[in-house]
Amino acid sequence: MNTPSKKRDVWGSKIGFVLAAAGSAIGLGNIWRFPYVTGENGGAAFVLLYIIFIVLIGVPVMLSELAIGRHAQRNPVGAFRKIAPKSLWPLVGLMGVVTGIGILSYYSVIAGWTFGYFIKALGGSFSNLTSAEQSSQIFTEFVKNPYQCIAYLFVFLTATGFVVLGGISGGIEKWAKILMPLLFVLLLLLTLRSVTLPNAKAGLEFYLAPNFGKINAGTIASALGQALFSLSLGMGAMITYGSYISKKDNLAISAGYVCLFDTLIAVVSGLMIFPALFSMGLDPSGGPGLVFVVLPSIFDKMPGGIFFGAGFFLLLTVAALTSTISLLEVAVTYFVDEFNWQRRRAVLLMSGLAFVLGIPSALSQGANSLLSNLPLVHLGFLDFANILLGNYSLTIGALLIAIFVGYKWGIKNLSAEITIENNHFYGRPFWAIVIRYLCPVAIIVILLYILLTGNYF
Ligand code: TRP
């Protein structure tokens, strides 16, 4: 059951892997979620905390996941089983597979909105916007429309399935190499426009000058949640991608690059959003609609606005696509490795499942009063799914992975996997301490805080 019948695919090159993994990490979490969470949490001080968590928790957990995957050459369940047979550890992998499909379902709804906005921008819907309220109204009405949201969800999952069908080197890697550089260029162009708008300085100050009075336990928890989500950690996505890395590559360097690119894109996205936001006199704590409301108004003021507007939402769709690919790939690798399914069958069934599970999220933006305000929790379905999976499950997953590597597999074995083929493990004593002590303790403290206060991330 555990031995795949065919030879396992591998990434064709180191840069191919780094781009694919950066593609997984860079997504709506960076360009859509990071700016609005930063806005809600008071700006620069939050950004600083976020970066600290990326370095102290993100990098070591990333390295741990990649090493587990490459060592075992298996999906998350198989990987834990291979390293720790006859234990409960494979359940951590299973939790990852389930969480991946769950996140895929609602993430694709939001990705569908971005694709819908691409179509709208092409059609000139954002020309001659007279006020921010108008832009905000367009968004609210759009996400309320059940047919459109479900149709875009479907289109998006079909595109995800199409790429995953092509496999690792011929599908995911090939597309990442085309799509990621395109994303970088467009983001830079838009940022240049944003920082040269009138009154951009107020936005830059909010974003870059820290006010430590704004840090509290809630901000700290949000920063950690955002760091894990943004790096695609805590559910075995990186175990899966790691399982296709060649033994020749230096894992520590690859992990470093992926974290660096992801952080750069998030930080630059803030530079793109906040100056524009302040220039238009909008509230930085505007919540999830931020990107959809602010950006159409910037495009309207640019020469060639339709081109940039459509280009931006297309690329946001692309960034989301390289992320959903990784979410789907976890379950697909699981069924291919463990049950010898054909890739095709796994892709069809798993993306179909994500579509069905995504429907309640697609209907939760006001189209259905039950789904937009669930009993007991008083949250919309999408928000609730995000708290449960995107926050709790990933945080618990990251905690268990750090404990697994620190205490079960051991730093020695981790190090042996990293230093295979004469690769160097930079800063080994430092990372050993971080994985064994700092990561678990920091995550447990934050989880306790959320449980005791009932504050979400
Ligand atoms: N990191 C992606 C983003 O920032 C989302 C994502 C893709 C993800 N795969 C994941 C998040 C796995 C958690 C786990 O948009």
Residues whose N, C-alpha, C, O or C-beta is under 5 A from the ligand:
A	BS01	LIG	S24 A25 I26 G27 L28 G29 N30 L228 F229 S230 L231 S232 L233 M235 A237 S323 S326 L327
